[in-house]
Amino acid sequence: MEEENITEVTEFIILGFPEFPELQIPLFLLFLLIYLIILMGNLTIITMTCLDSRLHTPMYFFLCNLSFLDISYTSVTLPKLLDIFLRKSQHISKNGCFAQMYFFLFSVCVEYVLLTVMSYDRYVAICHPLRYATIMDPRLCVLMAAGTWIFGFFVPMTHTVLVSGLSYCGSNEINHFFCDPSALLQLSCTSTSTVESVTYIIGSFVTLPCLISTLVSYIYIISTILRIRSSEGRRKAFSTCSSHLTVVILFYGTLIFSYERPTSTQSLSQNKLSAMFFNGLIPMFNPMIYSLKNQEVKKALRKAFTRKLLSRRQKNMLSPSDCKTMWLSQR
């Protein structure tokens, strides 16, 4: 009789940050600012890469993919969080929650592989500079990028199917600001040991090869840089990979701390803090890191700004007769 009275959960309630009820509006403004900076910064990188022919190289092609990815996965989580802050709209359907979780995991998997591909690109550029154009030809770059997105599309399916197959018949309140996998597992009223084991295996299958490949690439990169005799040559060589190395350290440090541990040892407050760092701060920092540490991007930004300033100045300096002549010539 007790089993017949159990009601299956049909929707979840995302609590957000209930610890700070008096700070909901300031938090809304803070996360709105972060989201706008993410959009503006990453769209600027994409636009500059498309418009400036000097940036039509494999490195910036992959950087465009990274910028698009940063926009995508923050758009999966932050708009809902902003809605929670502003309208107290905490309800989300069961299928909507699983979809949000899937696209979050999809983005994480893509970024793992994409950063690995970018480390290989830096390895070829520094260790085999004379063969760089031959090895990293446009066709290979497109295939590697496409393979990265396809890989990310399929890998999270197993985890999503397993989590969605669990029974949720108790509390439906998710103590997080999105449908985080670990938070969902803690709401299940059935055993999650199998799901946790499979998730840990899949996570290790994705993480370890990517991490090892990235480490091996940088071992070769650093050994090659150290063999360069001139200090100026070493500085230039290191500057070509310092941006990527910084992003890799931030990404792996946050993700391993957050999700590569058994769920039983995780603290929800720790997960929420690290997820906030991953969903908000890293996508916001990535364009800054690449633009501040990269001479080509800074030159492209200065060139675009100068062109816009000159065109505006020329437009303001036109005399009435010049405007009339231009108007007549367009008729």
N, C-alpha and C positions, 0 to 999 in steps of 0.2 A: 504493500500500500504506500510505503514511503517513496518508493521509486516512481509510482504513478503520479505523485504530487510534485515531482521535480519539474520545474519549468526551464526550458532551454532558453538561453539568452538570445535575443534577436537583434540587439544593438548594444553598442558600448558607449560609455561616457568617458571622454578624455578630460582628465582633471586639469591638465596644464601645470600651473604653479599655484596650488591652493595655499602654499605656505606663506604667500605674500598677498593677502586679499586687498590690502591698502595700496599696493603698487601695480595694480592691473593696467591702469592707463599709462603710467610711466614705462612699464614693460612693453606695452603695445607700441609706444612711440620708439622705444629702443630697438625692438625687433623689426619694426617698419623701416627704420633707418638702415639697419643691417641688410634687410632684403633689398632695399633700393640701391645701396652701395654694391651689393652682389650683382644685381642686374646691370647697373651702369658700368662697373669695372669689367665684367666678363664680356658684355656686349661691345665695349670699347676695344678689347683685345681682338675679338672676332672681326670687327669692322676694320681696324688697322691692318690686320693680316690680309684681309680681302682687297683693300684699296692700295696698299703699298707693295709694289712688285719685289722689293728687296726682301720682303718677308715671305715670299712664296717658296719656302724650303720645307723639308720634312719636319724639322723641329717645330715650326710655327703651325704646320698642318695638324700635328698632334696637340699642340697647345690650344688650337681652336676647338678640337674635340673635348679637351679638358674643360675649357670655358663653357662650352655647351652643356657638358655633364654637370658642372657646378650649378648652372642655372636650373637644370632639370630637377635634380634631387632636392634642392632647396625649395623649389616650387611644389614639390610633393608634400612637404611638411609645414613650412612657414606660413602659407596663406591660411591653413586651418587654425594654426596657433593664433594668428592675428584675429581671426573670427572669434575664437574663444575669448580673447582679451576684450574685444570691442562689444560683441553682442551676447556673450555668455553662451554661444552655440556649441555646447560640449558634446552633443549627441552625434554619433556616426553609425551608420548601418554596419552590420556584421561583414557583409561582402565588401563594403567600402573600406572597412578597417583592414581586411586581408589584402585588398588591392593596394592600399597605401604601404603596407608592410612589404609587399612584393616589389613595388617600384623602388622603395628604399634599398632593399637588398640587391636589386638589379643594379642600382647606381653604385653601390659599394663594390660589387664584383667587377663592374666595368672599370672603376677607378684603379683597383688592384692591378688589372692587366694593362691598362693604359699607361700607368706609371712605369710598369716593367718594360713596355715597348719603348717608352721615351728614354729609359735608361740604356736600352740597347742602341737607340739612335745616338745618344751621347758617347757610348762606347765606340761606335764606328767612326764618329766625327773626330775623336781624339786619338784613338789607337790606330785607325786606318784612314787618315785624312785624304790621301791620294786616291783611294778607292771609294770614298764616301758617295760621290754622285752615282757611281756604278752600282754599288750595293743598295743604297736607299733610293732606288728609282721610284717615280710616282706610282707605278702599278703595284709595287710591293707595299708602299705606304697605304694605299687604299685597301689592299687585301688585309693588312695588319689591323687597320682601324675597323674594317667591317667584321673581321674575326673577333675583335674585342667586344663589339656591341652584341654580336650573336652569342658569344660565350656568356656574357652577362644576362642575356635574355633567358637562357635555358637553365642555368645553374640554380637560381632561387626557386624554381618551380617545385622541386622536391620538398624543400622546407615549407613552402606556402601550402602545399597539399597536406602535409602532415599536421601543421598547426591548425588549418581550417577543419581538419577531420576530428579534432579533439572536441570534447563536450564542455560547454560553458554554461553551468547551471547555478552558479553562486553569484558573487558580486560581479557587476559588469563595469566597474569603475577602473579605468586604466590610469594609474598614478604616473603619468608621463605626459609629454606634450605632443606625442604622436603614437601610432600603433607600433610601439617597439616590440620586437620579437620576445625578449626576455620578460617584459611586462605582461604580454599576453599569456605566456606559459604559466605565470603565477596565478592567473585567473581560472585556469582549467580545473575542473572537478574530477578529471581522470589522470592516470599516471602519465607523466611527461618524460620519464627516463629514456624511453626509446627515441623520442623526438630530440631530446637533448644530445644523446649519443650520435645520432645521425647528423644533427646540425653541427656538432663539434668536428665530426669527420669531414663533412663537406667544407666547413670553414678552413680546416687545416689543409685540405686538398687544394683550395684556392690560395690560401695565404702563404704556405710554405714554399711552393715552387716560385711564386712571384717574388717573395722576399729573398730567397736564395739566388735567383737570377739577378735581381737588382744588386745584391751584395757582391756577387761575382763580377758584374759589370763595373762596379765602382772600385773593386780591388785592382782590376786591370787599368782602369782610368787613372787611379792615384799612382800606381807604379809607373805608368807611362809619363805622367806629369813630373814625377820626381826625377826621371831620367833626362828631362829637358835641362840643358846647361844654363841658359840665361834666366834670371829671375823674372824679367819681363815676359818671356815666353811662358814660364810657369803660371804667372798671374793671368795672362790672357787665356791659357788653356783651362785653368780652374774657373774663370769667370763664365765660360760657356756652359758649365754644368752646375754651378753653385745654386742657381735658382731652383733647378729640378731637385737637387739634393736636399735643399731646405724644405720643399714641398713633401718629399718622400718621408723625411723625418717627422714632420708634423702629422702626416696622414697615418703612417704605421704606428706611431706612438699613441695616437688617440684610439685607433681601431683595435689594436691589440689589447690595450687597457680596458676597452669597453666590452668587446664582444668575443674575444678569444679566450674567455675563462668560463668554466662551468657555471651554469645559472645559479646553483646553490651558494656560490661564493660571492655573488654580485650583490651590491647594494643599489637600491633603486635611486637613491640620491646621487651616488657616484655615476650611475648610468645616465641619469638625466643631465648632469653637469657635463659629462664627456660627450653625450649626444648633442647637447647645445653647442659645444665647441666644434664638433664635426659638421653639424648642419648649418651653423651660422658663421663662425669665425674663420674656419679654413677656407670656404669658398670666397669669403671677403678678402682674406689675406693673399690668396693665390695670384690675382691680377696685380696686386701691389708688389709682391715678391718678384714677379716676372718683369714688371715695368721698371721697378727701381734698380734691379740688379742686371738689367739687360740693355746694352747700349743701342741695339737695333730698334727695340720697342720705343725707347726714349727718343731716338731720332725720328721715328715714324710719327710719334705724338707731336713733337715739335714741328715737323713738316706740315702735318694736318692743321695744327693750330695757326701756324704762320700763313698757310694758304687761305684759311678762313678769314684771318685778320686782314690780309691784303685785299681779298675780294670785297670785304665789307668797306674797307677804306676807299677802294676804287669806286665802289657804288656811291658812297657819300660824296666823292669829289666830282661826280658827273655834273656838268652844267646843264641848264634847261635845254639849250640847243642840242647837246649830246643826247639827252633823253628823247627829244623829238626825232632826231635822226634815227635812233635805235628803234623807236616806235614805228616810224614810217618803213624802215627796212624789214620789220617783221610782218607788215601787212601784205 
